[in-house]
Amino acid sequence: MPGPSLTRRTAVVSAVGSALTSPLVLAGCDIDPPRSTDGSPASPPPPEDAELVASVVAELVRAAAVLEAATLAVPGLTPRLAPVADAHAAHLDLLVGAVADTDVPTSAPPSLPPDRVRTLAAVVRSERRLQREVRQACVTAASGDLARVLASVAASTAQHGASLARDPGGTTAAVAP
């Protein structure tokens, strides 16, 4: 007799459960390529990736500013947004350290309404934008190691975005895809 079929609810629960393990996955992120078999250090990332890393860093800073604005607008969202902010900070630290002379830009937090649903929708839109940008950077990266790290960042962002799009009360946030 076949086992139970995979339902949408099971898939969502699995995705959210995976989001909880993302700090463990993040701990495995490393941009440094492995040493060659002869013991000499690996070559640094190609110079064309420096601009790519800078654009991803700028996008992470922008997304972090949206999270900051959301917690200021609706303080009750802070516990829900903290894991996302922590993941962004870890990804930012990793990417800034990957390429020499990468400056961290600043981004002023946008003005968000003190309405929970609208603010959460703005955060979800921001996370989707970040995911699109990181996914494109992953495809564009000249370094395979950087592409793998960016793929991990994109996966983490997708997981967080999916969990944020679902309201704890069981309703879906009104967010256009």
ABEGO torsion letter per residue (X at the ends): XBBBBBBAAAAAAAAAAAAAAAAAAAAABBABBBBBAAGBBBBBBBAAAAAAAAAAAAAAAAAAAAAAAAAAABAAAAAAAAAAAAAAAAAAAAAAAABBGBBBBBBBBBBBBABAAAAAAAAAAAAAAAAAAAAAAAAABABAAAAAAAAAAAAAAAAAAAAAABBAAGBBBBBBX
